[in-house]
Amino acid sequence: MTEKSTKVVAGYYNLSESEKLEVIAEIQKERGYSEQTRTFTRDDFNERTKRVTGPSSMSTCPCCKK
């Protein structure tokens, strides 16, 4: 597993059961999209992430705390 994948899995393990279900649903939804829709969805999700997590200069990840 890559370092990036390991960080994502570590963050996933820190979620509550309901949050894990939300993540799984989002991944399953994304897997059914065309590549063009994925690009639009990825850009939209990146914007939502910025609003939730704040500036990218944060010293720790809000999900896995590293």
C-alpha positions as CSV (number, residue, x, y, z in Angstrom):
1,M,0.0,0.0,0.0
2,T,1.3,3.5,-0.8
3,E,1.9,6.1,1.8
4,K,-1.1,8.1,0.6
5,S,-3.4,5.1,0.7
6,T,-2.1,4.2,4.2
7,K,-3.0,7.8,5.4
8,V,-6.5,7.5,3.9
9,V,-7.1,4.1,5.6
10,A,-5.8,5.5,8.9
11,G,-8.2,8.4,8.6
12,Y,-11.0,6.0,7.8
13,Y,-10.4,4.0,10.9
14,N,-10.7,7.2,13.0
15,L,-14.3,7.7,11.7
16,S,-17.5,6.8,13.5
17,E,-19.6,4.0,12.0
18,S,-22.0,6.5,10.4
19,E,-19.1,8.5,9.0
20,K,-17.6,5.3,7.5
21,L,-21.0,4.6,5.8
22,E,-21.0,8.1,4.3
23,V,-17.5,7.6,2.9
24,I,-18.4,4.2,1.5
25,A,-21.5,5.6,-0.1
26,E,-19.5,8.5,-1.7
27,I,-16.9,6.1,-3.1
28,Q,-19.6,3.8,-4.5
29,K,-21.3,6.7,-6.1
30,E,-18.0,8.0,-7.6
31,R,-17.2,4.6,-9.1
32,G,-20.4,4.7,-11.1
33,Y,-19.6,8.1,-12.8
34,S,-18.1,8.6,-16.2
35,E,-14.6,10.1,-16.3
36,Q,-16.0,13.5,-17.3
37,T,-18.4,13.5,-14.4
38,R,-15.6,12.3,-12.0
39,T,-13.6,15.3,-12.9
40,F,-16.4,17.7,-12.2
41,T,-17.3,15.9,-9.0
42,R,-13.6,15.8,-7.9
43,D,-13.3,19.6,-8.5
44,D,-16.6,20.2,-6.5
45,F,-15.5,17.9,-3.7
46,N,-12.1,19.7,-3.5
47,E,-13.9,23.0,-3.0
48,R,-16.1,21.5,-0.3
49,T,-13.1,20.1,1.4
50,K,-11.4,23.5,1.5
51,R,-14.4,25.0,3.2
52,V,-14.4,22.2,5.8
53,T,-10.7,21.8,6.5
54,G,-9.5,25.4,6.0
55,P,-6.3,26.5,4.3
56,S,-4.0,23.9,3.0
57,S,-1.2,25.2,5.2
58,M,-2.6,23.4,8.2
59,S,0.2,21.5,10.0
60,T,-2.0,18.4,10.7
61,C,-4.6,16.5,8.8
62,P,-8.1,17.0,10.3
63,C,-8.9,13.4,9.6
64,C,-5.9,11.4,10.8
65,K,-4.3,14.1,13.0
66,K,-0.9,13.6,11.4
